[in-house]
Amino acid sequence: MAWVAAVVIAAVAVLVLAAVCVLLLRRLRQLVEQQRTLEGQVEAVAEAVCAIELRLEGTSGIAAGAEAIGAQALPEADADGVGGESIDAEIAPEIQAAIAAAAVAAAGEKARVRALRQVKAPQDNSAWSKQGRVLVQTSHNARPPR
């Protein structure tokens, strides 16, 4: 009678191990597929950066670099008040190229950066305003698909 209980316990243990193995293999396949997707996206970004660098090689200056990636400079004097006041500094062509490459990788070949500008961080550092910004930003986060 005791040997029957031992066989049943062993059978249950084998079934549990088999189920765990199946679940682990499924998860491993998902991770491999995600890795392939990410590798493809990295390759797309690298190709976009190379294409933008080639366009920028023949041009000189910040205005020419902005034109090469499809950016049009906004007047620096009028800020919309969302992020703070505009800074009177120009954005380096390398940064513009990186932003354009990210836009192409995220939105596809027809993506176009129309405007780039730097803004100062707001001077209001109260806990209430920080929490308000946190709530606004988290409301824009996309939820992962189920």
N, C-alpha and C positions, 0 to 999 in steps of 0.2 A: 504494500500500500504506500509506503514511503517513497519507493522508487517511482511510482506513478506521479506523485506530487513533484518530485525532482525533474521528471521529464516534462511536465506541464510548465514548470517554472523556466526550464531551459528553452522550451519552445517559445514562450512569451518573450523571453530575453532576445532570442534570435529575431523574432518579428519586430520588436522595438528597434533593434540595431538596423535591420533592413529598412525600416521606415525612415530612420534618421539618415541613413546613407542616401536614400532616394531624395529626401529633402535637400541634403547638402549638394548632391549632384545638380539638382534644379537651380539652386542658388549660384552654383559655380558657372553654369551655362548662362545665367542672366548676367553675371559679372563679366564673363568673356564677351558677351554681346555689347555690353556697355563700354567695355574697353575698345572694341572695334569701332564703335560709334565715335568715341572720343578721339581715337587716332585719326579717323577721317576728318573730324572737325579741326584738329591740329594741322593736318595737311592742308586743309582749305585756308586756314589762317596764314600758314607759311607761304602758300602760293599767292594769296592776296597781298601780303607784305612784300614779296618779291616783285610783283607787278607794280605796286605803288612806288617801291624804291627805283624801279626802272623809269617810271614816269618822272620821279623827282631828280634823277641824275642829270637830265638835260636842263633843268630849271634852276634858278638861283633865287634866294631870298624867301622870306616868309610868305609874301603875297603870291609868288609863283607856286610855292609848295601848296598853299591853300587852294589855288586854282586847279592844281594837278589832281587833288583828291575831291574836287567838287565842293569845297567849302567857300562860303562867301562871308567876309568879315562883317560883323555887326558893328554899329557905332558903339564905342566903348563908354560913351558918356551916359547913355540912358540904360539903367538897369531896370529889370522888371520887378525887383523887390523880393523875388522868391528866394534867391540865394544870397542876397546882399548886394553891395555896390560892386561895379565893375572895377577890375584892376587894369591899369594902363600898361600892362606887360603883354607882349605877344607870345603866342604859343609856338614852341619850336616845331619845325617841320617833321622831326622824328615822332613827336607826340601826335601830331595831326595824322601822320601815316598810320600809327598804331591804332588810333581811334577809328580811322576809316577802314582799316583791315578788320577790326573787331565788328564793325557794322556790316561789312560784306560777309563775314563768316556767320554772323547771327541772322541776318535778314536776306542773304542771297546776293547774287551778282548785281541786281538792279538797285541795291542800297546806295544812297547818296547822302553824304554829310553836307548839310547846307550852311551850318553856322557853328563856330566854336568860339568860346570866350571864357575867360577865367573870371570868377567872382570871389570876392572876399567872404570869409566866414562871418556870420553875424556876430556882433559883439555881445549880444545878450546871452549870457551863459547860466541863466538861472535853471534850477532843476525842473521847473514847470515847462519852460520852453524846450528843454532837452527831451523831456518825456513826450511832449506834443509832437516833436519831430520823429521820435521813435514810433509813435502810434501811426503817423501818416505814412512813414516808410514801410512799416509792416503791413499796412493795409494794401500796399501795392504788390506784395510778394505773391508770386504764382504758387498755387498749391500743387504738389506733385500728383500725377495721375495715379489712380488706384487700380 
